[in-house]
Amino acid sequence: MNRQRYRQAIVTAGLALSAISVGIQNAEAARSPPSLGATNDSISTFTYGPCLGPALYQAVDGTSKSYGACWHNWGDTFSNSVVIWSRTAAERNGALGNPMSGGTPDATNVAQAGLRRLLLAAGVATVTISETGANPGSAGAIVFLDNSGDVLWDHGKAVAASGATSNTTGAYVTASYVNLRQYVRDGGGFVAIHNAVGAERNWNYYVGLLGGASTYDSAAIQPGTVQIEASDSSTAGVGSPGTQFALGAAGVGGDTFYNLVPYPTKVKYLATVLEGSLTTKQSVHPGHGIFHPVAWCHYYDGARAWVTTLGQDPRLWADLSLPINQPGGANYFPGAAQFQSLVVNGVLSAMGRLPFCT
């Protein structure tokens, strides 16, 4: 009997220690994926076929491997140029302004003009803006800026019955799909900003290019606290992991902080929004747990892909050298400097001009 009680005491103590260990592990994982506290749909790992992942990962045998092999080096030469593609097929964010008929932005095209100004200042030789077709050519990167809907489809181009079996390109309505996929497979650079993370939901290849992610919904536009999660060339200008900055302010504005379904997987998480800093949240499906990504990177089918869901307010693209856009100025927007640093360095890393996703 004493021996049995002794054994029971050992088992009880072991269970208690196990419970304590689990509690500690849960606490440690509270700000780390995949302990997300979200619904199953929002954290499922979707597989789209192409090679994908961050720069480094741990193999089953415990050794360090590199997803750098997912980048195809075909010996192609990409120019020191960027194509900004801002076509929309559904809602159009105010930062994009009026639909563009050419490559010259007007006074309403704040995001396009702002991003071009920033990239030129960062040493990019040529920045082209387009809303007619996603054809990056030999550019170092193509930036999908605030696109929406099935934006790659050539809407409005009818296919005549007589041309249905033609081998000409007269009825070719998917040129942008082909151009993008070939560019990705050639090893180009891809960047998606804000609404672009929710575009082309019906094309799994594009969803995979986004890191297996898409926007689901959001609460109201509101300020939030963004936190850097990883050391990377794209985050270096903001700070080391744990660095926080306010994006927007009460009475000023903020961002939409999209909920994501599917959830980005096999990516390097670069920045999150602290859920505790948000006043309004979506309490229904899917909602987000503690870990809420707003920027990440990965390799995909040959390309370098850098993604952020941030970018709602037009003032994020303002010229920060002007007093009106600086603290105390009438157009000042908290977090604009950090946002611009993230985006510019993200584009440069996707181009391969900075180390990518290491």
C-alpha positions as CSV (number, residue, x, y, z in Angstrom):
1,M,0.0,0.0,0.0
2,N,2.8,2.4,0.9
3,R,4.6,1.6,-2.4
4,Q,1.3,2.2,-4.3
5,R,0.8,5.6,-2.6
6,Y,4.5,6.4,-3.4
7,R,3.9,5.7,-7.0
8,Q,0.7,7.7,-7.0
9,A,2.6,10.6,-5.4
10,I,5.3,10.4,-8.2
11,V,2.7,10.4,-10.9
12,T,0.8,13.3,-9.3
13,A,4.0,15.3,-9.0
14,G,4.9,14.5,-12.6
15,L,1.6,15.7,-13.8
16,A,1.9,18.9,-11.8
17,L,5.3,19.6,-13.3
18,S,4.0,18.9,-16.7
19,A,1.1,21.3,-16.3
20,I,3.6,24.0,-15.1
21,S,5.8,23.3,-18.1
22,V,2.8,23.6,-20.5
23,G,1.8,26.8,-18.8
24,I,5.3,28.3,-19.2
25,Q,5.4,27.2,-22.9
26,N,2.0,28.7,-23.5
27,A,3.1,32.0,-21.9
28,E,6.2,32.1,-24.0
29,A,4.3,31.4,-27.1
30,A,1.7,34.1,-26.4
31,R,3.3,36.5,-28.9
32,S,4.7,33.9,-31.3
33,P,3.0,31.9,-34.1
34,P,1.4,29.5,-34.3
35,S,-0.3,30.1,-30.8
36,L,-2.6,32.5,-32.5
37,G,-5.9,32.0,-30.6
38,A,-7.7,32.5,-33.9
39,T,-10.1,30.1,-35.7
40,N,-8.9,27.0,-37.5
41,D,-9.6,28.5,-40.9
42,S,-7.3,31.5,-40.3
43,I,-4.3,29.3,-39.3
44,S,-4.6,26.4,-41.7
45,T,-1.6,25.7,-43.9
46,F,-2.6,25.9,-47.5
47,T,-0.3,24.3,-50.1
48,Y,-0.3,25.8,-53.6
49,G,2.5,23.6,-55.1
50,P,5.4,26.0,-55.8
51,C,8.5,26.0,-53.6
52,L,8.1,28.6,-50.9
53,G,9.4,29.7,-47.5
54,P,11.7,32.2,-45.7
55,A,15.4,32.2,-46.2
56,L,16.3,29.6,-43.5
57,Y,14.4,26.8,-41.8
58,Q,15.2,23.7,-39.7
59,A,15.1,20.4,-41.5
60,V,13.7,17.3,-39.9
61,D,17.2,16.1,-39.0
62,G,17.8,19.4,-37.1
63,T,20.2,20.9,-39.7
64,S,19.8,24.3,-41.1
65,K,18.5,24.5,-44.7
66,S,17.8,27.4,-47.0
67,Y,14.7,28.2,-49.0
68,G,17.1,30.4,-51.0
69,A,16.9,27.4,-53.5
70,C,13.3,28.6,-54.1
71,W,14.9,31.6,-55.9
72,H,15.7,30.7,-59.5
73,N,18.9,32.1,-60.8
74,W,18.5,31.6,-64.6
75,G,21.3,34.2,-65.3
76,D,18.7,36.8,-66.2
77,T,19.7,40.4,-65.7
78,F,17.1,42.6,-64.0
79,S,17.4,46.4,-64.4
80,N,17.5,48.9,-61.6
81,S,13.9,49.8,-62.2
82,V,10.5,49.2,-60.6
83,V,7.0,48.9,-62.1
84,I,4.2,50.2,-59.9
85,W,0.9,48.6,-60.9
86,S,-2.1,50.2,-59.3
87,R,-5.0,49.0,-61.4
88,T,-8.3,48.2,-59.5
89,A,-11.2,46.0,-60.5
90,A,-13.3,46.5,-57.4
91,E,-13.1,49.1,-54.6
92,R,-10.4,51.8,-55.0
93,N,-8.6,53.1,-52.0
94,G,-8.6,56.9,-51.6
95,A,-4.8,56.9,-51.6
96,L,-4.9,55.8,-55.3
97,G,-7.1,58.6,-56.4
98,N,-8.7,58.7,-59.8
99,P,-8.2,55.8,-62.3
100,M,-5.1,56.6,-64.4
101,S,-5.3,56.7,-68.2
102,G,-1.6,57.0,-68.6
103,G,1.6,56.7,-66.6
104,T,1.6,60.2,-65.2
105,P,-0.2,60.6,-61.9
106,D,-2.5,63.6,-61.3
107,A,-3.0,65.4,-58.0
108,T,-5.3,62.6,-56.7
109,N,-2.8,59.7,-57.3
110,V,-1.0,60.3,-54.0
111,A,0.2,56.7,-53.4
112,Q,1.6,56.2,-56.8
113,A,3.4,59.5,-56.9
114,G,4.6,59.1,-53.3
115,L,6.0,55.6,-53.9
116,R,7.8,56.7,-57.0
117,R,9.3,59.7,-55.3
118,L,10.6,57.5,-52.4
119,L,12.1,54.8,-54.7
120,L,13.9,57.4,-56.9
121,A,15.3,59.0,-53.8
122,A,16.5,55.5,-52.7
123,G,18.5,55.1,-55.9
124,V,16.1,53.2,-58.2
125,A,16.9,54.5,-61.7
126,T,13.5,54.2,-63.3
127,V,10.0,53.9,-61.8
128,T,7.1,53.3,-64.2
129,I,3.5,53.5,-63.1
130,S,0.9,51.5,-65.0
131,E,-2.8,50.6,-64.8
132,T,-3.1,48.9,-68.2
133,G,-1.3,45.6,-67.8
134,A,0.9,43.8,-65.3
135,N,4.0,43.4,-67.4
136,P,7.2,43.9,-65.3
137,G,9.5,42.9,-68.2
138,S,13.1,43.1,-66.9
139,A,12.3,45.4,-63.9
140,G,13.9,44.6,-60.6
141,A,10.5,44.4,-59.0
142,I,6.8,44.9,-59.6
143,V,4.8,46.5,-56.9
144,F,1.1,45.6,-56.7
145,L,-0.2,48.8,-55.0
146,D,-3.7,48.7,-53.5
147,N,-5.2,46.5,-56.2
148,S,-8.6,45.0,-55.8
149,G,-10.8,42.3,-57.3
150,D,-9.8,40.1,-60.3
151,V,-7.5,42.8,-61.3
152,L,-5.3,40.8,-63.7
153,W,-8.2,39.8,-66.0
154,D,-8.5,42.0,-69.1
155,H,-12.1,43.1,-68.4
156,G,-14.2,44.3,-71.3
157,K,-12.3,42.5,-74.0
158,A,-14.8,40.3,-75.8
159,V,-14.0,37.0,-77.3
160,A,-15.6,36.6,-80.7
161,A,-17.0,33.2,-81.5
162,S,-15.0,33.2,-84.7
163,G,-11.8,33.7,-82.7
164,A,-12.5,31.1,-80.1
165,T,-10.1,28.6,-81.7
166,S,-7.7,31.2,-83.1
167,N,-4.0,30.9,-82.3
168,T,-3.6,34.6,-82.5
169,T,-3.5,37.0,-79.5
170,G,-6.4,39.1,-80.6
171,A,-8.7,37.4,-78.0
172,Y,-5.9,37.1,-75.4
173,V,-7.5,38.3,-72.1
174,T,-5.0,36.7,-69.6
175,A,-1.8,38.3,-70.7
176,S,-1.2,39.8,-67.3
177,Y,-1.5,36.4,-65.6
178,V,1.0,34.9,-67.9
179,N,3.4,37.8,-67.7
180,L,3.4,37.8,-63.9
181,R,3.8,34.1,-63.5
182,Q,6.7,34.0,-66.0
183,Y,8.3,36.9,-64.3
184,V,8.0,35.2,-60.9
185,R,9.5,32.0,-62.3
186,D,12.4,34.0,-63.8
187,G,13.4,35.2,-60.3
188,G,11.9,38.7,-60.3
189,G,10.9,40.7,-57.3
190,F,7.3,41.0,-56.1
191,V,5.8,43.4,-53.6
192,A,2.2,43.6,-52.5
193,I,0.8,46.6,-50.5
194,H,-2.5,47.0,-48.6
195,N,-5.5,46.1,-50.7
196,A,-3.3,44.0,-53.1
197,V,-3.3,41.3,-50.3
198,G,-7.0,40.8,-51.0
199,A,-6.9,40.8,-54.8
200,E,-7.2,37.8,-57.1
201,R,-8.8,35.6,-54.4
202,N,-9.8,33.1,-57.1
203,W,-6.3,32.5,-58.4
204,N,-4.5,30.2,-56.0
205,Y,-1.1,31.0,-57.5
206,Y,-1.4,34.6,-56.6
207,V,-2.7,33.8,-53.1
208,G,0.4,31.6,-52.7
209,L,2.6,34.4,-53.9
210,L,1.1,36.5,-51.0
211,G,2.4,33.8,-48.6
212,G,-0.8,31.7,-48.7
213,A,-2.7,34.7,-47.4
214,S,-5.6,36.9,-48.3
215,T,-7.6,39.6,-46.5
216,Y,-10.9,38.5,-45.0
217,D,-12.3,41.6,-43.2
218,S,-11.4,44.4,-40.9
219,A,-12.8,46.5,-38.2
220,A,-13.0,50.3,-38.5
221,I,-10.1,52.4,-39.5
222,Q,-8.3,53.1,-36.2
223,P,-4.9,53.8,-34.8
224,G,-2.7,50.9,-33.6
225,T,0.7,50.0,-32.3
226,V,2.9,48.2,-34.8
227,Q,5.8,46.0,-33.5
228,I,8.9,44.8,-35.3
229,E,9.1,41.1,-35.0
230,A,12.4,40.2,-36.8
231,S,15.7,41.5,-37.8
232,D,15.8,42.1,-41.5
233,S,17.1,44.6,-44.1
234,S,13.5,45.8,-44.5
235,T,13.0,46.5,-40.8
236,A,16.4,47.8,-40.0
237,G,15.4,51.4,-40.6
238,V,12.7,51.1,-38.0
239,G,14.4,49.2,-35.3
240,S,15.3,45.8,-33.8
241,P,12.7,43.2,-32.8
242,G,10.4,44.6,-30.1
243,T,10.6,48.1,-31.4
244,Q,7.1,49.7,-31.4
245,F,5.6,52.7,-33.2
246,A,2.2,54.2,-33.3
247,L,0.4,54.2,-36.7
248,G,-2.1,56.9,-36.6
249,A,-3.6,58.6,-33.5
250,A,-7.0,59.3,-31.9
251,G,-8.8,61.9,-34.0
252,V,-6.2,61.6,-36.8
253,G,-6.8,58.1,-38.3
254,G,-5.0,54.8,-38.6
255,D,-5.2,51.7,-40.7
256,T,-7.6,48.9,-41.4
257,F,-5.4,46.1,-39.9
258,Y,-7.0,43.4,-42.0
259,N,-7.9,40.0,-40.6
260,L,-6.3,37.3,-42.8
261,V,-7.8,34.1,-44.2
262,P,-5.9,32.1,-45.3
263,Y,-3.2,33.1,-42.8
264,P,0.4,33.6,-44.1
265,T,2.4,30.5,-43.4
266,K,6.0,29.4,-44.1
267,V,6.9,33.1,-44.2
268,K,9.2,35.3,-42.2
269,Y,7.0,37.5,-40.0
270,L,8.4,41.1,-40.0
271,A,5.9,43.2,-38.2
272,T,2.6,42.8,-36.3
273,V,0.0,45.1,-34.8
274,L,-0.6,44.7,-31.1
275,E,-4.2,43.6,-30.7
276,G,-4.3,45.2,-27.3
277,S,-3.8,48.6,-29.0
278,L,-6.9,48.3,-31.1
279,T,-10.1,49.8,-29.8
280,T,-12.5,48.1,-32.3
281,K,-12.1,44.5,-33.2
282,Q,-14.0,41.9,-35.2
283,S,-15.3,39.5,-32.5
284,V,-16.8,37.1,-35.1
285,H,-15.2,34.7,-37.6
286,P,-12.3,34.8,-38.2
287,G,-11.0,37.4,-35.8
288,H,-7.3,37.5,-34.9
289,G,-5.5,36.2,-31.9
290,I,-2.6,37.8,-30.2
291,F,-0.3,37.4,-33.1
292,H,-1.5,39.6,-36.0
293,P,0.9,40.0,-38.9
294,V,1.0,43.2,-41.0
295,A,4.3,42.5,-42.9
296,W,6.1,39.4,-44.0
297,C,8.4,38.0,-46.7
298,H,9.2,34.7,-48.4
299,Y,10.5,33.1,-51.6
300,Y,7.9,31.7,-54.0
301,D,8.4,29.8,-57.2
302,G,11.6,31.6,-58.1
303,A,10.7,35.1,-56.9
304,R,11.4,37.2,-53.8
305,A,8.0,38.3,-52.4
306,W,7.6,41.0,-49.8
307,V,4.1,41.8,-48.4
308,T,2.4,44.3,-46.1
309,T,-1.3,44.9,-45.3
310,L,-0.5,48.5,-44.2
311,G,-1.1,51.6,-46.3
312,Q,-4.7,52.8,-45.9
313,D,-4.2,56.6,-45.3
314,P,-3.0,58.8,-48.2
315,R,-0.8,60.7,-45.7
316,L,1.4,57.7,-45.3
317,W,2.9,58.6,-48.7
318,A,3.5,62.3,-48.0
319,D,6.8,64.0,-48.6
320,L,8.2,64.1,-45.0
321,S,10.8,66.7,-45.9
322,L,8.0,69.3,-45.9
323,P,7.1,71.0,-42.5
324,I,3.4,70.4,-43.1
325,N,4.0,66.7,-42.9
326,Q,6.3,66.8,-39.9
327,P,5.3,66.6,-36.2
328,G,3.2,69.7,-35.5
329,G,2.4,70.2,-39.1
330,A,-1.3,70.2,-40.3
331,N,-0.8,67.0,-42.4
332,Y,1.4,65.1,-39.9
333,F,0.5,61.4,-39.7
334,P,2.2,59.3,-36.9
335,G,4.0,56.2,-38.3
336,A,4.4,57.6,-41.8
337,A,8.2,57.6,-41.5
338,Q,8.4,54.0,-40.3
339,F,5.9,52.9,-42.9
340,Q,7.9,54.5,-45.7
341,S,11.1,52.9,-44.4
342,L,9.5,49.5,-44.3
343,V,8.1,49.8,-47.8
344,V,11.2,51.2,-49.5
345,N,13.6,48.7,-48.0
346,G,11.1,45.9,-48.7
347,V,11.1,46.9,-52.4
348,L,14.9,47.1,-52.4
349,S,15.3,43.7,-50.8
350,A,12.8,42.2,-53.3
351,M,14.9,43.6,-56.1
352,G,18.0,42.0,-54.5
353,R,19.7,45.3,-53.8
354,L,19.5,44.5,-50.1
355,P,19.7,41.1,-48.5
356,F,16.3,39.5,-48.8
357,C,14.3,37.8,-46.0
358,T,17.4,36.5,-44.1
